[in-house]
Amino acid sequence: MPKIKTNRGAAKRFGKTKGGKIKKNKAYASHILTKKSSKRKRSLRKSGLIDKVDTKAIRRLIPNL
């Protein structure tokens, strides 16, 4: 059997925490920032965790995660 290839797009977007959970950066932070409040932009800088439901799909895209 051949090796399983990592989905490179997913590998750039997701990472792993020490506890084994999958972390992500928040969306909607790149452009059209004038109409967004400072509070909203500040919260978009922080990373978040993936929902438990989606972890199986992401682990399939990134086998060694």
PDB file of N, CA, C and O in Angstrom:
ATOM      1  N   MET A   1       0.840  -1.190   0.000  1.00  0.00           N
ATOM      2  CA  MET A   1       0.000   0.000   0.000  1.00  0.00           C
ATOM      3  C   MET A   1       0.883   1.251   0.000  1.00  0.00           C
ATOM      4  O   MET A   1       1.903   1.298   0.687  1.00  0.00           O
ATOM      5  N   PRO A   2       0.482   2.264  -0.777  1.00  0.00           N
ATOM      6  CA  PRO A   2       1.259   3.510  -0.783  1.00  0.00           C
ATOM      7  C   PRO A   2       1.012   4.310   0.488  1.00  0.00           C
ATOM      8  O   PRO A   2       0.031   4.098   1.201  1.00  0.00           O
ATOM      9  N   LYS A   3       1.927   5.232   0.750  1.00  0.00           N
ATOM     10  CA  LYS A   3       1.768   6.116   1.903  1.00  0.00           C
ATOM     11  C   LYS A   3       0.580   7.036   1.678  1.00  0.00           C
ATOM     12  O   LYS A   3       0.252   7.369   0.539  1.00  0.00           O
ATOM     13  N   ILE A   4      -0.062   7.447   2.760  1.00  0.00           N
ATOM     14  CA  ILE A   4      -1.189   8.375   2.669  1.00  0.00           C
ATOM     15  C   ILE A   4      -0.623   9.786   2.581  1.00  0.00           C
ATOM     16  O   ILE A   4       0.207  10.184   3.399  1.00  0.00           O
ATOM     17  N   LYS A   5      -1.081  10.544   1.574  1.00  0.00           N
ATOM     18  CA  LYS A   5      -0.597  11.912   1.415  1.00  0.00           C
ATOM     19  C   LYS A   5      -1.372  12.848   2.328  1.00  0.00           C
ATOM     20  O   LYS A   5      -2.575  12.687   2.531  1.00  0.00           O
ATOM     21  N   THR A   6      -0.666  13.826   2.874  1.00  0.00           N
ATOM     22  CA  THR A   6      -1.273  14.860   3.696  1.00  0.00           C
ATOM     23  C   THR A   6      -1.898  15.904   2.785  1.00  0.00           C
ATOM     24  O   THR A   6      -1.301  16.286   1.779  1.00  0.00           O
ATOM     25  N   ASN A   7      -3.077  16.364   3.123  1.00  0.00           N
ATOM     26  CA  ASN A   7      -3.693  17.479   2.406  1.00  0.00           C
ATOM     27  C   ASN A   7      -2.967  18.749   2.828  1.00  0.00           C
ATOM     28  O   ASN A   7      -3.111  19.190   3.968  1.00  0.00           O
ATOM     29  N   ARG A   8      -2.186  19.349   1.922  1.00  0.00           N
ATOM     30  CA  ARG A   8      -1.321  20.466   2.263  1.00  0.00           C
ATOM     31  C   ARG A   8      -2.105  21.707   2.674  1.00  0.00           C
ATOM     32  O   ARG A   8      -1.644  22.469   3.524  1.00  0.00           O
ATOM     33  N   GLY A   9      -3.279  21.925   2.091  1.00  0.00           N
ATOM     34  CA  GLY A   9      -4.105  23.068   2.466  1.00  0.00           C
ATOM     35  C   GLY A   9      -4.566  22.964   3.910  1.00  0.00           C
ATOM     36  O   GLY A   9      -4.569  23.954   4.641  1.00  0.00           O
ATOM     37  N   ALA A  10      -4.957  21.755   4.322  1.00  0.00           N
ATOM     38  CA  ALA A  10      -5.398  21.531   5.699  1.00  0.00           C
ATOM     39  C   ALA A  10      -4.222  21.619   6.663  1.00  0.00           C
ATOM     40  O   ALA A  10      -4.369  22.116   7.779  1.00  0.00           O
ATOM     41  N   ALA A  11      -3.043  21.134   6.231  1.00  0.00           N
ATOM     42  CA  ALA A  11      -1.860  21.151   7.095  1.00  0.00           C
ATOM     43  C   ALA A  11      -1.444  22.577   7.442  1.00  0.00           C
ATOM     44  O   ALA A  11      -0.923  22.828   8.529  1.00  0.00           O
ATOM     45  N   LYS A  12      -1.674  23.510   6.519  1.00  0.00           N
ATOM     46  CA  LYS A  12      -1.317  24.910   6.760  1.00  0.00           C
ATOM     47  C   LYS A  12      -2.326  25.603   7.681  1.00  0.00           C
ATOM     48  O   LYS A  12      -1.996  26.599   8.325  1.00  0.00           O
ATOM     49  N   ARG A  13      -3.542  25.083   7.745  1.00  0.00           N
ATOM     50  CA  ARG A  13      -4.608  25.746   8.497  1.00  0.00           C
ATOM     51  C   ARG A  13      -4.792  25.226   9.922  1.00  0.00           C
ATOM     52  O   ARG A  13      -5.277  25.953  10.789  1.00  0.00           O
ATOM     53  N   PHE A  14      -4.413  23.990  10.166  1.00  0.00           N
ATOM     54  CA  PHE A  14      -4.675  23.383  11.462  1.00  0.00           C
ATOM     55  C   PHE A  14      -3.391  22.967  12.156  1.00  0.00           C
ATOM     56  O   PHE A  14      -2.397  22.640  11.508  1.00  0.00           O
ATOM     57  N   GLY A  15      -3.422  22.984  13.478  1.00  0.00           N
ATOM     58  CA  GLY A  15      -2.296  22.533  14.288  1.00  0.00           C
ATOM     59  C   GLY A  15      -2.812  21.723  15.452  1.00  0.00           C
ATOM     60  O   GLY A  15      -4.020  21.556  15.619  1.00  0.00           O
ATOM     61  N   LYS A  16      -1.891  21.217  16.258  1.00  0.00           N
ATOM     62  CA  LYS A  16      -2.280  20.374  17.375  1.00  0.00           C
ATOM     63  C   LYS A  16      -1.862  21.024  18.687  1.00  0.00           C
ATOM     64  O   LYS A  16      -0.788  21.621  18.769  1.00  0.00           O
ATOM     65  N   THR A  17      -2.694  20.913  19.703  1.00  0.00           N
ATOM     66  CA  THR A  17      -2.346  21.397  21.039  1.00  0.00           C
ATOM     67  C   THR A  17      -1.616  20.283  21.782  1.00  0.00           C
ATOM     68  O   THR A  17      -1.579  19.145  21.316  1.00  0.00           O
ATOM     69  N   LYS A  18      -1.038  20.605  22.933  1.00  0.00           N
ATOM     70  CA  LYS A  18      -0.347  19.582  23.721  1.00  0.00           C
ATOM     71  C   LYS A  18      -1.305  18.488  24.171  1.00  0.00           C
ATOM     72  O   LYS A  18      -0.914  17.329  24.310  1.00  0.00           O
ATOM     73  N   GLY A  19      -2.555  18.859  24.398  1.00  0.00           N
ATOM     74  CA  GLY A  19      -3.548  17.890  24.850  1.00  0.00           C
ATOM     75  C   GLY A  19      -4.105  17.019  23.744  1.00  0.00           C
ATOM     76  O   GLY A  19      -4.895  16.112  24.005  1.00  0.00           O
ATOM     77  N   GLY A  20      -3.698  17.287  22.495  1.00  0.00           N
ATOM     78  CA  GLY A  20      -4.156  16.464  21.383  1.00  0.00           C
ATOM     79  C   GLY A  20      -5.359  17.010  20.645  1.00  0.00           C
ATOM     80  O   GLY A  20      -5.829  16.392  19.689  1.00  0.00           O
ATOM     81  N   LYS A  21      -5.870  18.168  21.072  1.00  0.00           N
ATOM     82  CA  LYS A  21      -6.994  18.779  20.363  1.00  0.00           C
ATOM     83  C   LYS A  21      -6.464  19.507  19.129  1.00  0.00           C
ATOM     84  O   LYS A  21      -5.268  19.782  19.028  1.00  0.00           O
ATOM     85  N   ILE A  22      -7.360  19.814  18.193  1.00  0.00           N
ATOM     86  CA  ILE A  22      -6.950  20.485  16.960  1.00  0.00           C
ATOM     87  C   ILE A  22      -7.315  21.965  17.049  1.00  0.00           C
ATOM     88  O   ILE A  22      -8.456  22.314  17.354  1.00  0.00           O
ATOM     89  N   LYS A  23      -6.335  22.830  16.779  1.00  0.00           N
ATOM     90  CA  LYS A  23      -6.573  24.268  16.845  1.00  0.00           C
ATOM     91  C   LYS A  23      -6.607  24.869  15.445  1.00  0.00           C
ATOM     92  O   LYS A  23      -6.047  24.309  14.503  1.00  0.00           O
ATOM     93  N   LYS A  24      -7.269  26.010  15.321  1.00  0.00           N
ATOM     94  CA  LYS A  24      -7.413  26.697  14.034  1.00  0.00           C
ATOM     95  C   LYS A  24      -7.369  28.198  14.253  1.00  0.00           C
ATOM     96  O   LYS A  24      -7.574  28.677  15.368  1.00  0.00           O
ATOM     97  N   ASN A  25      -7.104  28.934  13.191  1.00  0.00           N
ATOM     98  CA  ASN A  25      -7.220  30.377  13.248  1.00  0.00           C
ATOM     99  C   ASN A  25      -8.624  30.759  12.806  1.00  0.00           C
ATOM    100  O   ASN A  25      -9.250  30.035  12.032  1.00  0.00           O
ATOM    101  N   LYS A  26      -9.118  31.884  13.289  1.00  0.00           N
ATOM    102  CA  LYS A  26     -10.472  32.304  12.962  1.00  0.00           C
ATOM    103  C   LYS A  26     -10.538  32.938  11.580  1.00  0.00           C
ATOM    104  O   LYS A  26      -9.561  33.521  11.109  1.00  0.00           O
ATOM    105  N   ALA A  27     -11.678  32.824  10.940  1.00  0.00           N
ATOM    106  CA  ALA A  27     -11.889  33.374   9.604  1.00  0.00           C
ATOM    107  C   ALA A  27     -12.348  34.832   9.695  1.00  0.00           C
ATOM    108  O   ALA A  27     -12.624  35.334  10.785  1.00  0.00           O
ATOM    109  N   TYR A  28     -12.425  35.499   8.559  1.00  0.00           N
ATOM    110  CA  TYR A  28     -12.943  36.871   8.408  1.00  0.00           C
ATOM    111  C   TYR A  28     -12.031  37.933   9.013  1.00  0.00           C
ATOM    112  O   TYR A  28     -12.512  38.983   9.438  1.00  0.00           O
ATOM    113  N   ALA A  29     -10.729  37.680   9.058  1.00  0.00           N
ATOM    114  CA  ALA A  29      -9.824  38.659   9.659  1.00  0.00           C
ATOM    115  C   ALA A  29      -8.890  39.300   8.644  1.00  0.00           C
ATOM    116  O   ALA A  29      -8.003  40.063   9.027  1.00  0.00           O
ATOM    117  N   SER A  30      -9.070  39.007   7.346  1.00  0.00           N
ATOM    118  CA  SER A  30      -8.067  39.439   6.375  1.00  0.00           C
ATOM    119  C   SER A  30      -8.384  40.744   5.658  1.00  0.00           C
ATOM    120  O   SER A  30      -7.470  41.530   5.407  1.00  0.00           O
ATOM    121  N   HIS A  31      -9.632  41.004   5.323  1.00  0.00           N
ATOM    122  CA  HIS A  31      -9.936  42.250   4.609  1.00  0.00           C
ATOM    123  C   HIS A  31     -11.323  42.759   4.967  1.00  0.00           C
ATOM    124  O   HIS A  31     -12.076  42.091   5.676  1.00  0.00           O
ATOM    125  N   ILE A  32     -11.658  43.953   4.469  1.00  0.00           N
ATOM    126  CA  ILE A  32     -12.868  44.702   4.845  1.00  0.00           C
ATOM    127  C   ILE A  32     -12.923  44.849   6.366  1.00  0.00           C
ATOM    128  O   ILE A  32     -13.903  44.474   7.009  1.00  0.00           O
ATOM    129  N   LEU A  33     -11.861  45.397   6.913  1.00  0.00           N
ATOM    130  CA  LEU A  33     -11.749  45.518   8.366  1.00  0.00           C
ATOM    131  C   LEU A  33     -12.316  46.834   8.898  1.00  0.00           C
ATOM    132  O   LEU A  33     -12.475  46.989  10.109  1.00  0.00           O
ATOM    133  N   THR A  34     -12.620  47.779   8.015  1.00  0.00           N
ATOM    134  CA  THR A  34     -13.086  49.099   8.475  1.00  0.00           C
ATOM    135  C   THR A  34     -14.447  49.028   9.157  1.00  0.00           C
ATOM    136  O   THR A  34     -14.705  49.757  10.115  1.00  0.00           O
ATOM    137  N   LYS A  35     -15.307  48.159   8.668  1.00  0.00           N
ATOM    138  CA  LYS A  35     -16.654  48.086   9.253  1.00  0.00           C
ATOM    139  C   LYS A  35     -16.739  47.178  10.483  1.00  0.00           C
ATOM    140  O   LYS A  35     -17.771  47.136  11.153  1.00  0.00           O
ATOM    141  N   LYS A  36     -15.668  46.458  10.779  1.00  0.00           N
ATOM    142  CA  LYS A  36     -15.655  45.589  11.953  1.00  0.00           C
ATOM    143  C   LYS A  36     -15.154  46.361  13.161  1.00  0.00           C
ATOM    144  O   LYS A  36     -14.236  47.173  13.052  1.00  0.00           O
ATOM    145  N   SER A  37     -15.755  46.107  14.301  1.00  0.00           N
ATOM    146  CA  SER A  37     -15.369  46.820  15.524  1.00  0.00           C
ATOM    147  C   SER A  37     -14.010  46.342  16.019  1.00  0.00           C
ATOM    148  O   SER A  37     -13.560  45.248  15.680  1.00  0.00           O
ATOM    149  N   SER A  38     -13.365  47.180  16.829  1.00  0.00           N
ATOM    150  CA  SER A  38     -12.060  46.830  17.392  1.00  0.00           C
ATOM    151  C   SER A  38     -12.158  45.571  18.231  1.00  0.00           C
ATOM    152  O   SER A  38     -11.259  44.730  18.213  1.00  0.00           O
ATOM    153  N   LYS A  39     -13.250  45.446  18.963  1.00  0.00           N
ATOM    154  CA  LYS A  39     -13.458  44.276  19.817  1.00  0.00           C
ATOM    155  C   LYS A  39     -13.537  43.004  18.974  1.00  0.00           C
ATOM    156  O   LYS A  39     -12.971  41.971  19.329  1.00  0.00           O
ATOM    157  N   ARG A  40     -14.245  43.100  17.858  1.00  0.00           N
ATOM    158  CA  ARG A  40     -14.402  41.942  16.980  1.00  0.00           C
ATOM    159  C   ARG A  40     -13.071  41.560  16.328  1.00  0.00           C
ATOM    160  O   ARG A  40     -12.730  40.379  16.246  1.00  0.00           O
ATOM    161  N   LYS A  41     -12.325  42.560  15.866  1.00  0.00           N
ATOM    162  CA  LYS A  41     -11.021  42.303  15.237  1.00  0.00           C
ATOM    163  C   LYS A  41     -10.025  41.709  16.236  1.00  0.00           C
ATOM    164  O   LYS A  41      -9.209  40.858  15.882  1.00  0.00           O
ATOM    165  N   ARG A  42     -10.101  42.165  17.476  1.00  0.00           N
ATOM    166  CA  ARG A  42      -9.221  41.663  18.524  1.00  0.00           C
ATOM    167  C   ARG A  42      -9.512  40.185  18.804  1.00  0.00           C
ATOM    168  O   ARG A  42      -8.589  39.397  19.009  1.00  0.00           O
ATOM    169  N   SER A  43     -10.786  39.814  18.811  1.00  0.00           N
ATOM    170  CA  SER A  43     -11.141  38.417  19.077  1.00  0.00           C
ATOM    171  C   SER A  43     -10.802  37.517  17.889  1.00  0.00           C
ATOM    172  O   SER A  43     -10.588  36.317  18.062  1.00  0.00           O
ATOM    173  N   LEU A  44     -10.754  38.090  16.680  1.00  0.00           N
ATOM    174  CA  LEU A  44     -10.396  37.307  15.502  1.00  0.00           C
ATOM    175  C   LEU A  44      -8.909  36.946  15.476  1.00  0.00           C
ATOM    176  O   LEU A  44      -8.512  36.002  14.793  1.00  0.00           O
ATOM    177  N   ARG A  45      -8.089  37.695  16.216  1.00  0.00           N
ATOM    178  CA  ARG A  45      -6.648  37.401  16.283  1.00  0.00           C
ATOM    179  C   ARG A  45      -6.368  36.100  17.034  1.00  0.00           C
ATOM    180  O   ARG A  45      -5.383  35.415  16.760  1.00  0.00           O
ATOM    181  N   LYS A  46      -7.232  35.773  17.973  1.00  0.00           N
ATOM    182  CA  LYS A  46      -7.018  34.591  18.802  1.00  0.00           C
ATOM    183  C   LYS A  46      -7.356  33.324  18.024  1.00  0.00           C
ATOM    184  O   LYS A  46      -8.208  33.341  17.135  1.00  0.00           O
ATOM    185  N   SER A  47      -6.689  32.238  18.361  1.00  0.00           N
ATOM    186  CA  SER A  47      -7.002  30.969  17.718  1.00  0.00           C
ATOM    187  C   SER A  47      -8.129  30.282  18.483  1.00  0.00           C
ATOM    188  O   SER A  47      -8.405  30.610  19.637  1.00  0.00           O
ATOM    189  N   GLY A  48      -8.761  29.341  17.832  1.00  0.00           N
ATOM    190  CA  GLY A  48      -9.852  28.603  18.459  1.00  0.00           C
ATOM    191  C   GLY A  48      -9.636  27.113  18.286  1.00  0.00           C
ATOM    192  O   GLY A  48      -8.674  26.686  17.647  1.00  0.00           O
ATOM    193  N   LEU A  49     -10.527  26.332  18.853  1.00  0.00           N
ATOM    194  CA  LEU A  49     -10.447  24.878  18.743  1.00  0.00           C
ATOM    195  C   LEU A  49     -11.532  24.365  17.800  1.00  0.00           C
ATOM    196  O   LEU A  49     -12.599  24.965  17.669  1.00  0.00           O
ATOM    197  N   ILE A  50     -11.240  23.255  17.154  1.00  0.00           N
ATOM    198  CA  ILE A  50     -12.187  22.619  16.248  1.00  0.00           C
ATOM    199  C   ILE A  50     -13.250  21.896  17.076  1.00  0.00           C
ATOM    200  O   ILE A  50     -12.949  21.355  18.140  1.00  0.00           O
ATOM    201  N   ASP A  51     -14.489  21.890  16.587  1.00  0.00           N
ATOM    202  CA  ASP A  51     -15.549  21.155  17.263  1.00  0.00           C
ATOM    203  C   ASP A  51     -15.243  19.658  17.230  1.00  0.00           C
ATOM    204  O   ASP A  51     -14.596  19.161  16.309  1.00  0.00           O
ATOM    205  N   LYS A  52     -15.712  18.969  18.233  1.00  0.00           N
ATOM    206  CA  LYS A  52     -15.473  17.535  18.377  1.00  0.00           C
ATOM    207  C   LYS A  52     -15.989  16.750  17.163  1.00  0.00           C
ATOM    208  O   LYS A  52     -15.410  15.734  16.779  1.00  0.00           O
ATOM    209  N   VAL A  53     -17.074  17.230  16.574  1.00  0.00           N
ATOM    210  CA  VAL A  53     -17.697  16.562  15.429  1.00  0.00           C
ATOM    211  C   VAL A  53     -16.771  16.550  14.213  1.00  0.00           C
ATOM    212  O   VAL A  53     -16.780  15.595  13.436  1.00  0.00           O
ATOM    213  N   ASP A  54     -15.973  17.607  14.045  1.00  0.00           N
ATOM    214  CA  ASP A  54     -15.135  17.757  12.854  1.00  0.00           C
ATOM    215  C   ASP A  54     -13.750  17.122  12.976  1.00  0.00           C
ATOM    216  O   ASP A  54     -13.022  17.050  11.986  1.00  0.00           O
ATOM    217  N   THR A  55     -13.379  16.668  14.152  1.00  0.00           N
ATOM    218  CA  THR A  55     -12.009  16.181  14.353  1.00  0.00           C
ATOM    219  C   THR A  55     -11.698  14.954  13.490  1.00  0.00           C
ATOM    220  O   THR A  55     -10.580  14.826  12.990  1.00  0.00           O
ATOM    221  N   LYS A  56     -12.656  14.064  13.312  1.00  0.00           N
ATOM    222  CA  LYS A  56     -12.419  12.847  12.521  1.00  0.00           C
ATOM    223  C   LYS A  56     -12.090  13.206  11.074  1.00  0.00           C
ATOM    224  O   LYS A  56     -11.184  12.619  10.483  1.00  0.00           O
ATOM    225  N   ALA A  57     -12.816  14.162  10.501  1.00  0.00           N
ATOM    226  CA  ALA A  57     -12.593  14.569   9.113  1.00  0.00           C
ATOM    227  C   ALA A  57     -11.226  15.218   8.944  1.00  0.00           C
ATOM    228  O   ALA A  57     -10.546  14.985   7.945  1.00  0.00           O
ATOM    229  N   ILE A  58     -10.825  16.025   9.906  1.00  0.00           N
ATOM    230  CA  ILE A  58      -9.540  16.716   9.802  1.00  0.00           C
ATOM    231  C   ILE A  58      -8.386  15.757  10.029  1.00  0.00           C
ATOM    232  O   ILE A  58      -7.343  15.898   9.391  1.00  0.00           O
ATOM    233  N   ARG A  59      -8.541  14.797  10.909  1.00  0.00           N
ATOM    234  CA  ARG A  59      -7.492  13.792  11.118  1.00  0.00           C
ATOM    235  C   ARG A  59      -7.308  12.922   9.877  1.00  0.00           C
ATOM    236  O   ARG A  59      -6.216  12.405   9.637  1.00  0.00           O
ATOM    237  N   ARG A  60      -8.361  12.759   9.094  1.00  0.00           N
ATOM    238  CA  ARG A  60      -8.269  12.015   7.843  1.00  0.00           C
ATOM    239  C   ARG A  60      -7.465  12.804   6.798  1.00  0.00           C
ATOM    240  O   ARG A  60      -6.734  12.221   5.997  1.00  0.00           O
ATOM    241  N   LEU A  61      -7.611  14.141   6.816  1.00  0.00           N
ATOM    242  CA  LEU A  61      -6.865  14.997   5.893  1.00  0.00           C
ATOM    243  C   LEU A  61      -5.392  15.087   6.283  1.00  0.00           C
ATOM    244  O   LEU A  61      -4.516  15.175   5.423  1.00  0.00           O
ATOM    245  N   ILE A  62      -5.133  15.065   7.584  1.00  0.00           N
ATOM    246  CA  ILE A  62      -3.757  15.174   8.104  1.00  0.00           C
ATOM    247  C   ILE A  62      -3.469  13.941   8.954  1.00  0.00           C
ATOM    248  O   ILE A  62      -3.694  13.971  10.164  1.00  0.00           O
ATOM    249  N   PRO A  63      -2.982  12.869   8.359  1.00  0.00           N
ATOM    250  CA  PRO A  63      -2.824  11.608   9.093  1.00  0.00           C
ATOM    251  C   PRO A  63      -1.888  11.669  10.284  1.00  0.00           C
ATOM    252  O   PRO A  63      -2.152  11.032  11.304  1.00  0.00           O
ATOM    253  N   ASN A  64      -0.785  12.430  10.179  1.00  0.00           N
ATOM    254  CA  ASN A  64       0.183  12.454  11.281  1.00  0.00           C
ATOM    255  C   ASN A  64      -0.088  13.544  12.298  1.00  0.00           C
ATOM    256  O   ASN A  64       0.805  13.906  13.064  1.00  0.00           O
ATOM    257  N   LEU A  65      -1.302  14.074  12.322  1.00  0.00           N
ATOM    258  CA  LEU A  65      -1.655  15.123  13.301  1.00  0.00           C
ATOM    259  C   LEU A  65      -2.052  14.492  14.610  1.00  0.00           C
ATOM    260  O   LEU A  65      -2.383  15.200  15.561  1.00  0.00           O
TER     261      LEU A  65
END
